[in-house]
Amino acid sequence: MTKRHVRPYGDTTGDGMVQVSFTLPVPPGPKADGAALQLATKMGLDPAMVVHSHGIGDSFTFFVVYGSASHIVDLDAVTVVEREYPLLSPSEVNGAVRKSLRRKLVVVGGCIGTDAHTVGIDAILNIKGFAGEKGLEYYRELRVINLGAQVSVPELVKRARSEKADAVLVSQVVTQRDAHILNTREMSAAFNEAMGERRPVLIAGGPRFDPLMAGELGVDRVFGRGTTPGEVASFLVHAMKGNA
């Protein structure tokens, strides 16, 4: 049985030891190490020690600090989005789509805005997949259209309509000035305006997304880092049954 209150584990159970890394705009040297220790102490690490420091040019220093955190984690206070649907194998996904739709499920995906990083969307859509799993192109009952990078929102809506998409997947890696949030909101608003209740299932993904933000962003699901193609495919079946 999992305990309610836990502390980090380093060398011994409950010792609170953690390792953190950061960069300070300080030239490398003893004063820089002292500045790192001061920051670590203010972060609640006591005792703390700099186990690695390395200059980045003449004006910055990168640190790795090891120390004991005084904070305790209350697991009952942790709020996350837990998967409410079973993980299905490719054959199970294909069977469910065939039974429910009697046609192929159409998925349109791409990176919207100025985002040129396709590694995330490719990991989910391309047949080579990710983490030992085949991508959605591998599924016989899915028809996948990967629009690639820097897709404008109007272009995405137009293509989704022309392809009669059942689901739209957008990936956002660029997060400066909350670009991923703004782009996703623009996308969901555009689909709602253009298609209303007949819009496709909207899915957003990227390493800096919080799955709890789906409602705020106007999408049906948010996937974070480490998401596998199988998780997305299983969710599509879940969403398809919910809309049936």
C-alpha positions in Angstrom: 0.0 0.0 0.0 1.4 3.4 -1.0 2.0 5.9 1.8 0.2 9.2 1.7 3.2 11.3 2.7 6.5 10.7 1.0 9.9 12.3 0.7 12.5 12.0 -2.0 14.8 8.9 -1.8 18.5 9.4 -2.4 20.9 7.3 -0.4 18.5 6.0 2.3 14.7 5.9 2.5 13.1 9.3 3.3 16.4 11.2 3.4 14.9 13.9 1.0 18.0 13.9 -1.3 17.4 15.5 -4.7 19.6 16.7 -7.6 18.8 19.9 -9.5 20.5 21.7 -12.3 20.4 25.3 -13.4 22.3 28.1 -14.9 23.2 31.5 -13.4 24.4 34.6 -15.3 27.6 34.6 -13.2 31.2 34.0 -14.5 32.6 30.6 -13.4 34.6 30.5 -10.2 34.2 30.3 -6.4 31.8 33.2 -6.2 29.5 31.4 -8.7 29.6 28.2 -6.7 28.7 30.3 -3.6 25.8 31.9 -5.5 24.5 28.4 -6.5 24.6 27.3 -2.9 22.7 30.4 -1.8 20.0 29.7 -4.3 19.8 26.0 -3.3 19.4 27.0 0.3 16.6 29.4 -0.6 15.0 26.5 -2.5 14.9 24.5 0.7 17.9 22.3 0.2 19.8 21.9 3.4 22.5 20.8 3.5 23.4 21.4 -0.2 26.6 20.9 -2.2 27.6 21.8 -5.7 28.7 18.6 -7.3 29.4 20.1 -10.7 29.9 23.5 -12.2 31.0 24.4 -15.7 31.4 27.8 -17.3 29.3 28.6 -20.4 31.4 31.3 -22.1 32.7 34.1 -19.8 29.4 35.2 -18.2 27.4 32.1 -17.3 27.9 29.0 -15.2 25.9 25.7 -15.3 25.5 23.9 -11.9 24.4 20.5 -10.6 23.5 20.7 -6.9 22.8 17.8 -4.6 21.0 18.3 -1.3 18.2 17.3 1.1 14.8 18.8 0.5 12.7 19.6 3.7 9.4 19.4 1.9 7.0 16.4 2.1 4.7 15.3 -0.7 1.1 14.7 0.1 -0.1 12.2 -2.5 -3.8 12.8 -1.6 -3.3 16.4 -2.8 -1.9 15.4 -6.2 -4.3 16.2 -9.1 -3.6 14.7 -12.5 -5.4 13.4 -15.5 -5.5 9.6 -15.3 -6.3 7.4 -18.3 -10.0 6.4 -18.1 -9.8 4.1 -21.1 -8.0 0.8 -21.7 -4.9 0.5 -23.8 -5.7 -1.4 -26.9 -3.4 -3.3 -29.3 -3.4 -2.3 -33.0 -5.6 -5.2 -33.9 -8.1 -4.2 -31.2 -8.1 -0.6 -32.4 -8.7 -1.8 -36.0 -11.5 -4.0 -34.9 -13.2 -1.3 -32.9 -13.0 1.2 -35.8 -14.3 -1.4 -38.3 -17.2 -2.3 -36.1 -18.2 1.2 -35.1 -17.6 3.2 -38.3 -17.6 0.6 -41.1 -15.0 2.8 -42.8 -11.5 4.1 -42.0 -11.1 6.7 -39.2 -9.5 9.8 -40.7 -6.8 11.6 -38.7 -5.2 14.9 -39.8 -2.1 16.1 -37.9 0.5 18.8 -38.0 2.5 21.5 -36.2 0.6 24.8 -36.2 1.9 28.3 -36.3 5.6 28.9 -36.8 6.5 25.6 -35.0 8.9 23.7 -37.3 9.6 20.8 -34.8 7.9 17.7 -36.3 9.6 15.1 -34.0 6.5 14.9 -31.8 3.8 14.6 -34.4 6.0 12.3 -36.5 6.5 10.0 -33.5 2.8 9.6 -33.2 1.8 9.5 -36.9 4.7 8.0 -38.8 4.8 4.2 -39.2 8.2 4.1 -37.5 6.5 5.3 -34.3 8.0 5.8 -30.9 9.1 3.8 -27.8 8.8 0.5 -29.6 5.3 1.1 -30.9 4.2 1.6 -34.5 2.7 5.0 -35.4 -0.9 5.5 -36.5 0.1 5.0 -40.2 0.6 1.3 -39.2 -3.1 0.9 -38.3 -5.1 -0.5 -41.2 -8.3 1.1 -40.2 -6.9 4.6 -39.8 -6.2 7.0 -42.7 -3.5 9.4 -41.7 -2.7 12.8 -43.3 0.4 14.4 -41.8 0.6 18.0 -42.9 4.1 18.5 -41.3 5.4 21.8 -39.9 4.3 25.4 -39.9 0.7 24.8 -40.8 -1.6 27.8 -40.5 -4.8 27.4 -38.6 -7.0 28.2 -41.6 -5.1 25.7 -43.7 -5.6 23.0 -41.0 -9.4 23.7 -40.8 -9.7 23.6 -44.6 -7.8 20.4 -44.9 -9.7 18.7 -42.0 -13.0 19.6 -43.7 -11.9 18.4 -47.1 -10.6 15.1 -45.7 -13.7 14.7 -43.5 -11.4 14.2 -40.5 -12.7 12.4 -37.5 -9.8 13.7 -35.4 -7.2 16.5 -35.6 -3.8 16.2 -33.8 -1.6 19.2 -33.3 1.9 19.2 -31.9 3.5 22.2 -30.2 7.1 22.3 -29.1 7.8 26.0 -29.3 6.7 27.5 -26.0 8.2 31.0 -25.9 5.7 33.6 -24.7 3.1 30.7 -24.3 3.0 30.3 -28.1 1.8 26.7 -27.7 -1.2 27.8 -25.6 -2.2 30.7 -27.8 -1.9 28.6 -31.0 -4.0 25.8 -29.6 -6.7 28.2 -28.4 -6.8 29.8 -31.9 -7.1 26.4 -33.4 -9.9 25.2 -31.2 -11.8 28.5 -31.7 -11.4 28.3 -35.5 -12.8 24.7 -35.6 -15.8 25.7 -33.3 -16.6 28.7 -35.5 -16.3 26.7 -38.8 -17.9 23.4 -37.8 -19.6 23.9 -34.5 -20.7 20.6 -32.8 -19.7 18.7 -36.0 -16.0 19.5 -35.5 -13.6 16.6 -35.3 -12.0 15.4 -32.0 -9.3 17.9 -31.2 -6.1 16.6 -29.6 -3.0 18.8 -28.6 0.3 17.4 -27.6 3.8 18.6 -26.6 6.4 18.4 -23.8 5.2 21.6 -22.1 1.5 20.9 -22.1 -0.4 20.2 -18.9 -3.1 17.5 -19.5 -5.3 19.3 -17.1 -5.6 22.2 -19.5 -7.8 20.5 -22.1 -10.9 22.4 -21.1 -9.1 25.7 -20.9 -7.6 25.2 -24.4 -10.9 24.0 -25.9 -9.7 20.6 -27.0 -10.8 17.1 -26.1 -7.5 15.8 -24.9 -4.0 17.0 -24.1 -1.1 14.6 -24.2 2.3 15.5 -22.6 5.8 14.2 -23.0 6.3 10.4 -23.4 3.0 9.8 -25.0 3.0 6.7 -27.2 1.1 6.1 -30.5 -0.9 3.3 -28.7 -2.2 5.8 -26.1 -3.4 8.1 -28.8 -5.0 5.3 -30.9 -6.8 4.0 -27.8 -8.1 7.4 -27.0 -9.4 7.8 -30.5 -11.5 4.6 -30.1 -12.7 5.9 -26.7 -13.7 9.3 -28.2 -15.3 7.6 -31.2 -17.5 5.5 -28.9 -18.4 8.6 -26.9 -19.6 10.4 -30.0 -21.5 7.4 -31.3 
